[in-house]
């Protein structure tokens, strides 16, 4: 039995599709030689600890954590059941001891999300050279907000950009958070990926804000751009870890992997609606 723990916002459908594909490639098919127990907090991260505890009570063979809050909750729930993660900055977050020797019961994939924040700002600045103030929307319930904010500050400082962090405590606060941000007159925005991405994309366009996030789901939902890991490949690789564990491997013996492929995605329709022209240098990067 594979326990899957998700926040639920953004939805896990794309993750589950890629993850199931990876398991199929490893010889595991749902309903034949494996079963899923999917627990979703439906956007309310405060529910994750109880859902993680439920998976432990059900004695699943492995827990798959989709996004950092889910992995953190799973880690707090068990030291024994193997956990395969999709998380940002797992060493800095204290989820593993190191990439090469994770130790404990957790391994999997690091999306390098925090480390890619400065590159997103650099590309955003190439598209909007005049921008000087950035609204950074952070998920207050996600512990990953700390390294994401730190790396975003580094990127902003290197470009001479003033960064205004805006903490969103609940998914229902996102609209009012954008209203608050607009009062500060930002020139652009960046959104932490564990916030409701589709809603954030719509709000950014409504407020005429060029915006980036570190997930392809953002421009696919109408946001302007993302520079991030190839998440479909990353999630497929998580299935490789699960298969290894089901075949007897210990998480502590499986080094944490980082993405080998990065994608720049630009929503040209949104850029046109914002009156922006994508520079040739950015288009070349997109084609690389």
Secondary structure, 3 states (H helix, E strand, C coil): CEEEEECCCCCCHHHHHHHHHHHHHCCCCECCCECEEEEECCCCHHHHHHHHHHHHHCCCCEEEEECHHHHHHHHHHCCCCEEEEEECCCCCCCCCCCCCCCCCCEEEEECCHHHHHHHHHHHHHHHCCCCCEEEEEEECCCCCHHHHHHHHHHHHHHHCCEEEEEEECCHHHHHHHHHHHHHCCCCEEEECCCCCHHHHHHHHHHCCCEEEECCHHHHHCCCCEEEEECHHHHHHHHHHHHHHHHCCCCHHHCCCEECCCEEEEECHHHHHHCCCCCCHHHHHHHHC
